[in-house]
Amino acid sequence: MKVVRTSIPELLILEPRVFGDARGFFMESFNARTFAEVTGLETDFVQDNHSRSQRGVLRGLHYQLRQAQGKLVRVASGRVFDVAVDMRRSSPTFGRWEGVELSEDNHRQFWVPPGFAHGFVVLSETADFLYKTTDYYAPEHERCLAWDDPTVAVDWQLEGIEPLLSAKDRVGKSLAEAEAFD
């Protein structure tokens, strides 16, 4: 597995080894020992999630103030643009974002540690999005950063698509108003 560093040091793009031939491909999507060796991180994943969404669905930007979740995300089918925003006020990269295209073709994974808001937009007709989390979903602790906050200014690469948002995501808080980590 190859690690690609981003402009925000804690956010990592992981490129697994993919073995392909005329029959298809094989890849090891997760191995705790390999993950620890290449990232230097010891993590315990407690929950796996799977969502399917259509073109233009934008989910995020979500984070949990308590029971903060680290997420290892990937796409099994389709293509998304995945985004993480630093929500740690004491961080030199507070309010900055990093994005990566994840697809069934590039097999990339994105490590989003606790302290970051996370979201994605679907760029293909549909996408199956998979993620492992380091803590359990706790809706009472979940917060939502506005996907279109002009201060953060995420370039969602919408390609002329009008985003489809949940009620929760339509009322996300601006970075100035949002609760954040210390």
N, C-alpha and C positions, 0 to 999 in steps of 0.2 A: 504494500500500500504506500502510495506517495502522498505527502502532505504539501499542500500549496499554501503559503503564508499570504495573508491579506494585509490591507493597510491598517487594520485594527488587529493587533497581535493575537488576541484571544480567539478570534474567529478563524476557523481552519476549513479549507476545502480538502477533502480526502478523495483520492482517486484509487479505487481498488484495482487489483490485477484482474483482468478479464481474459478468460481463455475461450476463444471462439473457433468454430469450424463450420462446415456446411450444415451441421445439425442444429446449430444455435450457439449458445455460450454458457459458461459457468463462471460464477464469481462468489467469493466468500463475502457476504454483505456485512458481517460483523464477527469479530473475534476479539474477545476482551484482552488477551495477551498482546496481540498485534496492535490494537488501538492504544494500549498503554505504552508500548515500545515506540511507536511513531509519533505520538502526541505528547508523551510525558505525563499524561493524565490518568489517574485512577478513578474510574467512575463505576457506579452501580446503577444500571438501568432498571426501573421498576415497572414501566408501563410501555406498551407498544400501541401506536394508533395508526389508523388507516383511513384516509378520506378520499372520496372521488368527487371531482368537481368538473364543471363544464367551462368552456372558453369564457374568459372574462371574469370568472369568480375571483375575488380578491378577499383573502382571509387574513386579518391582522390589522394592526400590529399588536399582538397579545403578549402579556407577561404576567407573572404572579409575584406580588410583593413578598408574601410569605409562601413557604414551600416553593421557592424559586426553582424553576426547572431548567436544567441543561437539556438540549435537544440535539439528537443526531438525526438529520433529515435526509430523505432521498426520494426519488420518483421511480416507480416501477413501470408506469406507462404514461406516455405523454411528455409534456414539457412545461415547466414553470420558471418564473423568475422569483427567486427566494431572497428575502431581505432580513437583515438583523440591524437593530438600532441600539446603540449603547445607552442604557438608562441608569448608569452609575455616576451620580453627581461628582464624586471624587476622582473620576477617571479623566485623563487628558483628552480622551476621545468621546466624552459625553455628548450625546445628541448627533453623533456622526453615524452614518450607515454604510453597510457593505452589502452588495448583492451579487448573486451568482445564478447562472442558468443551470438548472438540474433537469436531466431528461433521461428517458429510457435508453437513449443512444450514448450519452457521455458517462453514465453510471456514477456520476459524481455524488458525493455526500457533503453535507455542510454541518460543521459542529458549531452550535450556538450555545455558549455557556450561560449559566444563571447570570442575571443582571442585564439581559438584553431583551428587547421587544422583538417579536418574530412575526413574519407574515409572508405570504406568497400570492402571486397572481398566475392564473392558468393561461398559457399562450397557445396550447393545442386545443383540439376539439374537446377532449376530456383529459384528465390526468388523475392517476392514482398516486397519492402522496403518502409516504410512510415515515413515521418518526418514533424514535425511542426517547423516553424522558427519564431524567434522574430523580424526579419526585412525582407524586400523584397529582392529577388534575384537582384543583381546589377552586371552584367557581367563586367562592366568597372572597378569595384573594386575587382573583384575576382583574387586570386592568387593561385598558385599550388606549394606545396612542393613536391619534388621528393619522390615517394612512396618507392624507394629503396635506399634512402640516407644512406650511411654507418655510418654516425655520429648518426643519429636517431636510425637506426638498428631495425626497426619494424619486429617482427616475424609474418608474415602474415598467418602462418599456412596453407600454400598452398597445403599441402598433395600431392606433386608431380605435381600440376597443373601449367601450364604456364599461367601467368596472361594475360587477354585480356584488353588492354588499349586504351583509346581514344587518338587522336593526342595531345590534351592538356595535358593529363596525362603522355605521353611519354617524354615531355620536361619540367617537373617540375623542380624547382630550388632546389639546395642543401640548407641545413639549413644555411650554411655560406653565401650563395648568396641571400637567400630569404628575401623579405621585411617582417618585423615583427611588432608587436605591441610594444609600449614602456613599 
